Amino acid sequence: MKITIGTVTLAGGNVSNEQPYDLQINNSRQTQIASAMRAAAIRGFDRGNQQTTLEFKVSKRHSSVEEAQAYAIQHAASLTNLSSTLVITEEPSQDTYSLNDVVISEVQSVSDGVVSTHAYKIIGGTFTKN
């Protein structure tokens, strides 16, 4: 699975041996609950505002400890002024999904020996299959 935001690759997929793991997708909608006096049940109203939260981790092996540390620092610093659309490409089918109006709300970059790991929390609007 490949995950990109504009020209920035968060998970390179099979080509670069960077598979996302601990993938979580949460869709929530803004709702309103109305309860009337003496009513037998409440009424729920879907207000139409969809929020999708995508969380995942990606690990990458480097040739040295110094390279892993440098990549963790450089990658974290590169996540500014990004596109507002995230694209997920399934492998090997090449089916694509889009998450619109995204912001990266949290990034954790860790260097442990020759491995760098990045954990992302991305919040957006509508999640659709293209």
LOBA-682028 format. One record per atom (N, C-alpha, C): residue number from 1; residue in three letters; atom name; x, y, z. Coordinates in steps of 0.05 Angstrom, whole numbers. Example, Ala and Ser with C-alpha at 12.3 -4.5 7.8 and 13.67 -1.06 7.14 Angstrom:
2
+------+------+------+--------+--------+--------+
: resi : resn : name :   east :  north :     up :
+------+------+------+--------+--------+--------+
:    1 :  ALA :    N :    264 :   -114 :    156 :
:    1 :  ALA :   CA :    246 :    -90 :    156 :
:    1 :  ALA :    C :    264 :    -66 :    156 :
:    2 :  SER :    N :    257 :    -45 :    142 :
:    2 :  SER :   CA :    273 :    -21 :    143 :
:    2 :  SER :    C :    258 :      1 :    157 :
+------+------+------+--------+--------+--------+
% end
This chain:
130
+------+------+------+--------+--------+--------+
: resi : resn : name :   east :  north :     up :
+------+------+------+--------+--------+--------+
:    1 :  MET :    N :     17 :    -23 :      0 :
:    1 :  MET :   CA :      0 :      0 :      0 :
:    1 :  MET :    C :     18 :     25 :      0 :
:    2 :  LYS :    N :     12 :     43 :    -18 :
:    2 :  LYS :   CA :     27 :     68 :    -20 :
:    2 :  LYS :    C :      9 :     91 :    -11 :
:    3 :  ILE :    N :     20 :    109 :      5 :
:    3 :  ILE :   CA :      5 :    132 :     16 :
:    3 :  ILE :    C :     20 :    157 :     10 :
:    4 :  THR :    N :      7 :    176 :     -4 :
:    4 :  THR :   CA :     20 :    201 :    -11 :
:    4 :  THR :    C :      2 :    225 :     -5 :
:    5 :  ILE :    N :     14 :    247 :      0 :
:    5 :  ILE :   CA :      0 :    273 :      2 :
:    5 :  ILE :    C :     14 :    291 :    -18 :
:    6 :  GLY :    N :      1 :    296 :    -41 :
:    6 :  GLY :   CA :     14 :    312 :    -62 :
:    6 :  GLY :    C :     39 :    297 :    -71 :
:    7 :  THR :    N :     62 :    310 :    -70 :
:    7 :  THR :   CA :     87 :    298 :    -79 :
:    7 :  THR :    C :    102 :    285 :    -57 :
:    8 :  VAL :    N :     92 :    286 :    -32 :
:    8 :  VAL :   CA :    106 :    274 :     -9 :
:    8 :  VAL :    C :     95 :    246 :     -5 :
:    9 :  THR :    N :    114 :    227 :     -4 :
:    9 :  THR :   CA :    107 :    199 :      0 :
:    9 :  THR :    C :    110 :    193 :     30 :
:   10 :  LEU :    N :     88 :    184 :     42 :
:   10 :  LEU :   CA :     89 :    176 :     70 :
:   10 :  LEU :    C :     95 :    146 :     74 :
:   11 :  ALA :    N :     85 :    130 :     56 :
:   11 :  ALA :   CA :     91 :    101 :     55 :
:   11 :  ALA :    C :     95 :     93 :     26 :
:   12 :  GLY :    N :    119 :     83 :     19 :
:   12 :  GLY :   CA :    126 :     78 :     -8 :
:   12 :  GLY :    C :    115 :     52 :    -20 :
:   13 :  GLY :    N :    104 :     35 :     -3 :
:   13 :  GLY :   CA :     93 :     10 :    -13 :
:   13 :  GLY :    C :    113 :    -11 :    -21 :
:   14 :  ASN :    N :    105 :    -29 :    -39 :
:   14 :  ASN :   CA :    122 :    -52 :    -46 :
:   14 :  ASN :    C :    149 :    -43 :    -59 :
:   15 :  VAL :    N :    149 :    -23 :    -75 :
:   15 :  VAL :   CA :    173 :    -15 :    -89 :
:   15 :  VAL :    C :    196 :     -8 :    -70 :
:   16 :  SER :    N :    190 :      6 :    -48 :
:   16 :  SER :   CA :    211 :     14 :    -29 :
:   16 :  SER :    C :    210 :     -2 :     -3 :
:   17 :  ASN :    N :    193 :    -23 :     -3 :
:   17 :  ASN :   CA :    191 :    -40 :     21 :
:   17 :  ASN :    C :    183 :    -24 :     46 :
:   18 :  GLU :    N :    164 :     -6 :     42 :
:   18 :  GLU :   CA :    154 :     11 :     63 :
:   18 :  GLU :    C :    123 :      7 :     65 :
:   19 :  GLN :    N :    116 :    -14 :     80 :
:   19 :  GLN :   CA :     87 :    -20 :     84 :
:   19 :  GLN :    C :     77 :     -7 :    109 :
:   20 :  PRO :    N :     55 :      7 :    107 :
:   20 :  PRO :   CA :     43 :     18 :    132 :
:   20 :  PRO :    C :     33 :     -4 :    150 :
:   21 :  TYR :    N :     34 :      0 :    176 :
:   21 :  TYR :   CA :     23 :    -20 :    195 :
:   21 :  TYR :    C :      9 :     -5 :    217 :
:   22 :  ASP :    N :     -6 :    -20 :    233 :
:   22 :  ASP :   CA :    -23 :     -8 :    254 :
:   22 :  ASP :    C :    -43 :     12 :    241 :
:   23 :  LEU :    N :    -53 :      6 :    218 :
:   23 :  LEU :   CA :    -71 :     23 :    203 :
:   23 :  LEU :    C :    -98 :     24 :    216 :
:   24 :  GLN :    N :   -108 :     49 :    221 :
:   24 :  GLN :   CA :   -134 :     53 :    233 :
:   24 :  GLN :    C :   -148 :     75 :    217 :
:   25 :  ILE :    N :   -173 :     70 :    210 :
:   25 :  ILE :   CA :   -190 :     91 :    197 :
:   25 :  ILE :    C :   -215 :     94 :    213 :
:   26 :  ASN :    N :   -221 :    118 :    221 :
:   26 :  ASN :   CA :   -245 :    124 :    237 :
:   26 :  ASN :    C :   -261 :    145 :    222 :
:   27 :  ASN :    N :   -285 :    138 :    215 :
:   27 :  ASN :   CA :   -304 :    158 :    203 :
:   27 :  ASN :    C :   -324 :    166 :    224 :
:   28 :  SER :    N :   -328 :    192 :    228 :
:   28 :  SER :   CA :   -348 :    201 :    246 :
:   28 :  SER :    C :   -364 :    223 :    232 :
:   29 :  ARG :    N :   -388 :    227 :    241 :
:   29 :  ARG :   CA :   -405 :    247 :    230 :
:   29 :  ARG :    C :   -417 :    264 :    252 :
:   30 :  GLN :    N :   -420 :    290 :    246 :
:   30 :  GLN :   CA :   -432 :    307 :    266 :
:   30 :  GLN :    C :   -462 :    301 :    268 :
:   31 :  THR :    N :   -471 :    296 :    291 :
:   31 :  THR :   CA :   -499 :    288 :    295 :
:   31 :  THR :    C :   -512 :    306 :    316 :
:   32 :  GLN :    N :   -538 :    307 :    315 :
:   32 :  GLN :   CA :   -553 :    322 :    335 :
:   32 :  GLN :    C :   -575 :    304 :    345 :
:   33 :  ILE :    N :   -579 :    303 :    371 :
:   33 :  ILE :   CA :   -599 :    287 :    384 :
:   33 :  ILE :    C :   -621 :    305 :    395 :
:   34 :  ALA :    N :   -645 :    299 :    388 :
:   34 :  ALA :   CA :   -668 :    314 :    399 :
:   34 :  ALA :    C :   -685 :    296 :    416 :
:   35 :  SER :    N :   -693 :    305 :    439 :
:   35 :  SER :   CA :   -711 :    290 :    456 :
:   35 :  SER :    C :   -734 :    308 :    465 :
:   36 :  ALA :    N :   -758 :    299 :    460 :
:   36 :  ALA :   CA :   -781 :    314 :    467 :
:   36 :  ALA :    C :   -793 :    303 :    493 :
:   37 :  MET :    N :   -806 :    321 :    508 :
:   37 :  MET :   CA :   -819 :    312 :    533 :
:   37 :  MET :    C :   -839 :    291 :    527 :
:   38 :  ARG :    N :   -839 :    270 :    543 :
:   38 :  ARG :   CA :   -858 :    248 :    541 :
:   38 :  ARG :    C :   -855 :    232 :    515 :
:   39 :  ALA :    N :   -835 :    237 :    500 :
:   39 :  ALA :   CA :   -831 :    221 :    476 :
:   39 :  ALA :    C :   -821 :    193 :    483 :
:   40 :  ALA :    N :   -828 :    173 :    468 :
:   40 :  ALA :   CA :   -819 :    146 :    473 :
:   40 :  ALA :    C :   -790 :    142 :    466 :
:   41 :  ALA :    N :   -780 :    157 :    447 :
:   41 :  ALA :   CA :   -752 :    154 :    439 :
:   41 :  ALA :    C :   -740 :    181 :    429 :
:   42 :  ILE :    N :   -715 :    182 :    429 :
:   42 :  ILE :   CA :   -701 :    206 :    418 :
:   42 :  ILE :    C :   -702 :    205 :    388 :
:   43 :  ARG :    N :   -694 :    227 :    375 :
:   43 :  ARG :   CA :   -691 :    228 :    346 :
:   43 :  ARG :    C :   -662 :    236 :    340 :
:   44 :  GLY :    N :   -650 :    222 :    322 :
:   44 :  GLY :   CA :   -623 :    229 :    314 :
:   44 :  GLY :    C :   -623 :    243 :    287 :
:   45 :  PHE :    N :   -606 :    263 :    284 :
:   45 :  PHE :   CA :   -604 :    278 :    259 :
:   45 :  PHE :    C :   -575 :    278 :    250 :
:   46 :  ASP :    N :   -570 :    269 :    225 :
:   46 :  ASP :   CA :   -544 :    270 :    213 :
:   46 :  ASP :    C :   -540 :    298 :    201 :
:   47 :  ARG :    N :   -521 :    313 :    211 :
:   47 :  ARG :   CA :   -517 :    340 :    202 :
:   47 :  ARG :    C :   -499 :    341 :    177 :
:   48 :  GLY :    N :   -489 :    318 :    168 :
:   48 :  GLY :   CA :   -475 :    317 :    142 :
:   48 :  GLY :    C :   -446 :    324 :    143 :
:   49 :  ASN :    N :   -434 :    330 :    165 :
:   49 :  ASN :   CA :   -406 :    336 :    166 :
:   49 :  ASN :    C :   -390 :    311 :    173 :
:   50 :  GLN :    N :   -375 :    301 :    154 :
:   50 :  GLN :   CA :   -360 :    277 :    158 :
:   50 :  GLN :    C :   -331 :    284 :    165 :
:   51 :  GLN :    N :   -320 :    270 :    184 :
:   51 :  GLN :   CA :   -292 :    272 :    192 :
:   51 :  GLN :    C :   -280 :    244 :    191 :
:   52 :  THR :    N :   -257 :    242 :    177 :
:   52 :  THR :   CA :   -243 :    216 :    175 :
:   52 :  THR :    C :   -216 :    220 :    187 :
:   53 :  THR :    N :   -209 :    202 :    206 :
:   53 :  THR :   CA :   -183 :    202 :    218 :
:   53 :  THR :    C :   -168 :    177 :    209 :
:   54 :  LEU :    N :   -144 :    181 :    199 :
:   54 :  LEU :   CA :   -127 :    159 :    189 :
:   54 :  LEU :    C :   -102 :    159 :    206 :
:   55 :  GLU :    N :    -96 :    136 :    218 :
:   55 :  GLU :   CA :    -71 :    133 :    234 :
:   55 :  GLU :    C :    -56 :    109 :    224 :
:   56 :  PHE :    N :    -29 :    111 :    222 :
:   56 :  PHE :   CA :    -13 :     89 :    214 :
:   56 :  PHE :    C :     16 :     95 :    220 :
:   57 :  LYS :    N :     32 :     74 :    219 :
:   57 :  LYS :   CA :     61 :     76 :    223 :
:   57 :  LYS :    C :     76 :     64 :    199 :
:   58 :  VAL :    N :    100 :     74 :    194 :
:   58 :  VAL :   CA :    117 :     64 :    173 :
:   58 :  VAL :    C :    146 :     63 :    184 :
:   59 :  SER :    N :    159 :     40 :    179 :
:   59 :  SER :   CA :    187 :     37 :    187 :
:   59 :  SER :    C :    204 :     34 :    162 :
:   60 :  LYS :    N :    228 :     45 :    164 :
:   60 :  LYS :   CA :    247 :     44 :    141 :
:   60 :  LYS :    C :    275 :     37 :    152 :
:   61 :  ARG :    N :    288 :     18 :    138 :
:   61 :  ARG :   CA :    315 :      9 :    146 :
:   61 :  ARG :    C :    335 :     26 :    130 :
:   62 :  HIS :    N :    355 :     35 :    144 :
:   62 :  HIS :   CA :    376 :     52 :    132 :
:   62 :  HIS :    C :    403 :     38 :    134 :
:   63 :  SER :    N :    423 :     48 :    120 :
:   63 :  SER :   CA :    449 :     35 :    120 :
:   63 :  SER :    C :    466 :     41 :    145 :
:   64 :  SER :    N :    459 :     62 :    160 :
:   64 :  SER :   CA :    474 :     68 :    184 :
:   64 :  SER :    C :    456 :     82 :    204 :
:   65 :  VAL :    N :    465 :     83 :    229 :
:   65 :  VAL :   CA :    450 :     97 :    250 :
:   65 :  VAL :    C :    448 :    126 :    244 :
:   66 :  GLU :    N :    469 :    138 :    234 :
:   66 :  GLU :   CA :    469 :    166 :    227 :
:   66 :  GLU :    C :    449 :    172 :    205 :
:   67 :  GLU :    N :    447 :    155 :    185 :
:   67 :  GLU :   CA :    428 :    159 :    163 :
:   67 :  GLU :    C :    399 :    157 :    174 :
:   68 :  ALA :    N :    394 :    138 :    192 :
:   68 :  ALA :   CA :    367 :    136 :    204 :
:   68 :  ALA :    C :    360 :    161 :    220 :
:   69 :  GLN :    N :    379 :    171 :    235 :
:   69 :  GLN :   CA :    374 :    196 :    250 :
:   69 :  GLN :    C :    369 :    220 :    232 :
:   70 :  ALA :    N :    385 :    222 :    211 :
:   70 :  ALA :   CA :    382 :    244 :    192 :
:   70 :  ALA :    C :    355 :    243 :    178 :
:   71 :  TYR :    N :    347 :    218 :    170 :
:   71 :  TYR :   CA :    322 :    216 :    156 :
:   71 :  TYR :    C :    298 :    223 :    174 :
:   72 :  ALA :    N :    300 :    214 :    200 :
:   72 :  ALA :   CA :    278 :    221 :    219 :
:   72 :  ALA :    C :    275 :    251 :    221 :
:   73 :  ILE :    N :    298 :    265 :    223 :
:   73 :  ILE :   CA :    297 :    294 :    226 :
:   73 :  ILE :    C :    287 :    308 :    200 :
:   74 :  GLN :    N :    299 :    300 :    177 :
:   74 :  GLN :   CA :    292 :    312 :    151 :
:   74 :  GLN :    C :    263 :    307 :    144 :
:   75 :  HIS :    N :    253 :    282 :    148 :
:   75 :  HIS :   CA :    226 :    275 :    140 :
:   75 :  HIS :    C :    206 :    292 :    156 :
:   76 :  ALA :    N :    210 :    293 :    182 :
:   76 :  ALA :   CA :    192 :    309 :    199 :
:   76 :  ALA :    C :    191 :    338 :    191 :
:   77 :  ALA :    N :    214 :    349 :    183 :
:   77 :  ALA :   CA :    215 :    377 :    175 :
:   77 :  ALA :    C :    203 :    381 :    147 :
:   78 :  SER :    N :    200 :    360 :    131 :
:   78 :  SER :   CA :    190 :    363 :    103 :
:   78 :  SER :    C :    159 :    364 :    102 :
:   79 :  LEU :    N :    146 :    360 :    124 :
:   79 :  LEU :   CA :    117 :    357 :    124 :
:   79 :  LEU :    C :    103 :    384 :    128 :
:   80 :  THR :    N :    110 :    404 :    112 :
:   80 :  THR :   CA :     97 :    430 :    113 :
:   80 :  THR :    C :     87 :    437 :     86 :
:   81 :  ASN :    N :     67 :    455 :     85 :
:   81 :  ASN :   CA :     56 :    464 :     59 :
:   81 :  ASN :    C :     48 :    441 :     41 :
:   82 :  LEU :    N :     34 :    422 :     51 :
:   82 :  LEU :   CA :     26 :    399 :     36 :
:   82 :  LEU :    C :      0 :    403 :     21 :
:   83 :  SER :    N :     -5 :    386 :      1 :
:   83 :  SER :   CA :    -30 :    386 :    -13 :
:   83 :  SER :    C :    -53 :    379 :      6 :
:   84 :  SER :    N :    -77 :    385 :     -1 :
:   84 :  SER :   CA :   -100 :    379 :     16 :
:   84 :  SER :    C :   -113 :    352 :     10 :
:   85 :  THR :    N :   -101 :    336 :     -7 :
:   85 :  THR :   CA :   -112 :    310 :    -14 :
:   85 :  THR :    C :    -92 :    288 :     -9 :
:   86 :  LEU :    N :    -99 :    268 :      6 :
:   86 :  LEU :   CA :    -83 :    244 :     11 :
:   86 :  LEU :    C :    -93 :    222 :     -7 :
:   87 :  VAL :    N :    -75 :    207 :    -20 :
:   87 :  VAL :   CA :    -82 :    185 :    -38 :
:   87 :  VAL :    C :    -70 :    159 :    -27 :
:   88 :  ILE :    N :    -87 :    139 :    -25 :
:   88 :  ILE :   CA :    -78 :    112 :    -18 :
:   88 :  ILE :    C :    -81 :     94 :    -43 :
:   89 :  THR :    N :    -59 :     81 :    -50 :
:   89 :  THR :   CA :    -60 :     62 :    -73 :
:   89 :  THR :    C :    -55 :     34 :    -62 :
:   90 :  GLU :    N :    -75 :     17 :    -67 :
:   90 :  GLU :   CA :    -73 :    -11 :    -59 :
:   90 :  GLU :    C :    -54 :    -26 :    -78 :
:   91 :  GLU :    N :    -40 :    -45 :    -67 :
:   91 :  GLU :   CA :    -22 :    -61 :    -83 :
:   91 :  GLU :    C :    -30 :    -91 :    -80 :
:   92 :  PRO :    N :    -31 :   -106 :   -101 :
:   92 :  PRO :   CA :    -23 :   -100 :   -128 :
:   92 :  PRO :    C :    -45 :    -90 :   -146 :
:   93 :  SER :    N :    -70 :    -87 :   -135 :
:   93 :  SER :   CA :    -93 :    -80 :   -152 :
:   93 :  SER :    C :    -91 :    -52 :   -164 :
:   94 :  GLN :    N :    -76 :    -34 :   -152 :
:   94 :  GLN :   CA :    -74 :     -6 :   -160 :
:   94 :  GLN :    C :   -100 :     10 :   -156 :
:   95 :  ASP :    N :   -120 :     -1 :   -141 :
:   95 :  ASP :   CA :   -144 :     14 :   -134 :
:   95 :  ASP :    C :   -135 :     38 :   -117 :
:   96 :  THR :    N :   -147 :     61 :   -121 :
:   96 :  THR :   CA :   -140 :     85 :   -105 :
:   96 :  THR :    C :   -163 :     96 :    -89 :
:   97 :  TYR :    N :   -156 :    108 :    -67 :
:   97 :  TYR :   CA :   -175 :    120 :    -49 :
:   97 :  TYR :    C :   -165 :    148 :    -43 :
:   98 :  SER :    N :   -183 :    167 :    -39 :
:   98 :  SER :   CA :   -175 :    195 :    -33 :
:   98 :  SER :    C :   -188 :    203 :     -6 :
:   99 :  LEU :    N :   -172 :    218 :      9 :
:   99 :  LEU :   CA :   -182 :    231 :     33 :
:   99 :  LEU :    C :   -178 :    261 :     29 :
:  100 :  ASN :    N :   -199 :    276 :     27 :
:  100 :  ASN :   CA :   -198 :    304 :     20 :
:  100 :  ASN :    C :   -196 :    323 :     44 :
:  101 :  ASP :    N :   -186 :    346 :     39 :
:  101 :  ASP :   CA :   -184 :    368 :     59 :
:  101 :  ASP :    C :   -168 :    358 :     84 :
:  102 :  VAL :    N :   -144 :    346 :     79 :
:  102 :  VAL :   CA :   -129 :    334 :    101 :
:  102 :  VAL :    C :   -110 :    354 :    114 :
:  103 :  VAL :    N :   -104 :    348 :    139 :
:  103 :  VAL :   CA :    -83 :    360 :    154 :
:  103 :  VAL :    C :    -69 :    338 :    170 :
:  104 :  ILE :    N :    -43 :    340 :    172 :
:  104 :  ILE :   CA :    -29 :    321 :    189 :
:  104 :  ILE :    C :    -30 :    333 :    217 :
:  105 :  SER :    N :    -45 :    321 :    235 :
:  105 :  SER :   CA :    -48 :    332 :    262 :
:  105 :  SER :    C :    -26 :    323 :    280 :
:  106 :  GLU :    N :    -14 :    300 :    275 :
:  106 :  GLU :   CA :      8 :    290 :    292 :
:  106 :  GLU :    C :     28 :    274 :    276 :
:  107 :  VAL :    N :     53 :    277 :    281 :
:  107 :  VAL :   CA :     74 :    261 :    270 :
:  107 :  VAL :    C :     94 :    255 :    292 :
:  108 :  GLN :    N :    101 :    229 :    294 :
:  108 :  GLN :   CA :    122 :    222 :    312 :
:  108 :  GLN :    C :    144 :    208 :    296 :
:  109 :  SER :    N :    168 :    219 :    297 :
:  109 :  SER :   CA :    190 :    207 :    282 :
:  109 :  SER :    C :    210 :    197 :    303 :
:  110 :  VAL :    N :    217 :    171 :    300 :
:  110 :  VAL :   CA :    235 :    158 :    319 :
:  110 :  VAL :    C :    257 :    144 :    304 :
:  111 :  SER :    N :    282 :    147 :    314 :
:  111 :  SER :   CA :    305 :    133 :    303 :
:  111 :  SER :    C :    314 :    113 :    324 :
:  112 :  ASP :    N :    315 :     87 :    316 :
:  112 :  ASP :   CA :    324 :     66 :    334 :
:  112 :  ASP :    C :    344 :     48 :    320 :
:  113 :  GLY :    N :    369 :     53 :    324 :
:  113 :  GLY :   CA :    390 :     39 :    309 :
:  113 :  GLY :    C :    389 :     47 :    280 :
:  114 :  VAL :    N :    388 :     28 :    262 :
:  114 :  VAL :   CA :    387 :     34 :    233 :
:  114 :  VAL :    C :    359 :     36 :    222 :
:  115 :  VAL :    N :    339 :     37 :    240 :
:  115 :  VAL :   CA :    311 :     38 :    231 :
:  115 :  VAL :    C :    298 :     65 :    240 :
:  116 :  SER :    N :    285 :     78 :    222 :
:  116 :  SER :   CA :    269 :    101 :    229 :
:  116 :  SER :    C :    239 :     93 :    227 :
:  117 :  THR :    N :    224 :    103 :    246 :
:  117 :  THR :   CA :    195 :     97 :    246 :
:  117 :  THR :    C :    180 :    124 :    248 :
:  118 :  HIS :    N :    159 :    126 :    232 :
:  118 :  HIS :   CA :    143 :    150 :    232 :
:  118 :  HIS :    C :    114 :    142 :    237 :
:  119 :  ALA :    N :    101 :    155 :    257 :
:  119 :  ALA :   CA :     73 :    150 :    263 :
:  119 :  ALA :    C :     58 :    175 :    256 :
:  120 :  TYR :    N :     36 :    171 :    241 :
:  120 :  TYR :   CA :     21 :    194 :    231 :
:  120 :  TYR :    C :     -8 :    193 :    241 :
:  121 :  LYS :    N :    -19 :    216 :    247 :
:  121 :  LYS :   CA :    -48 :    219 :    251 :
:  121 :  LYS :    C :    -57 :    241 :    232 :
:  122 :  ILE :    N :    -74 :    234 :    214 :
:  122 :  ILE :   CA :    -83 :    252 :    193 :
:  122 :  ILE :    C :   -113 :    254 :    194 :
:  123 :  ILE :    N :   -123 :    279 :    194 :
:  123 :  ILE :   CA :   -151 :    284 :    196 :
:  123 :  ILE :    C :   -161 :    298 :    170 :
:  124 :  GLY :    N :   -183 :    288 :    159 :
:  124 :  GLY :   CA :   -194 :    299 :    135 :
:  124 :  GLY :    C :   -224 :    297 :    134 :
:  125 :  GLY :    N :   -234 :    302 :    111 :
:  125 :  GLY :   CA :   -263 :    302 :    107 :
:  125 :  GLY :    C :   -273 :    276 :     95 :
:  126 :  THR :    N :   -280 :    277 :     70 :
:  126 :  THR :   CA :   -292 :    254 :     56 :
:  126 :  THR :    C :   -271 :    234 :     47 :
:  127 :  PHE :    N :   -276 :    209 :     52 :
:  127 :  PHE :   CA :   -258 :    187 :     44 :
:  127 :  PHE :    C :   -273 :    171 :     23 :
:  128 :  THR :    N :   -262 :    170 :     -2 :
:  128 :  THR :   CA :   -276 :    158 :    -24 :
:  128 :  THR :    C :   -258 :    140 :    -40 :
:  129 :  LYS :    N :   -270 :    120 :    -54 :
:  129 :  LYS :   CA :   -256 :    104 :    -73 :
:  129 :  LYS :    C :   -258 :    119 :   -100 :
:  130 :  ASN :    N :   -235 :    121 :   -114 :
:  130 :  ASN :   CA :   -234 :    135 :   -139 :
:  130 :  ASN :    C :   -243 :    117 :   -162 :
+------+------+------+--------+--------+--------+
% end
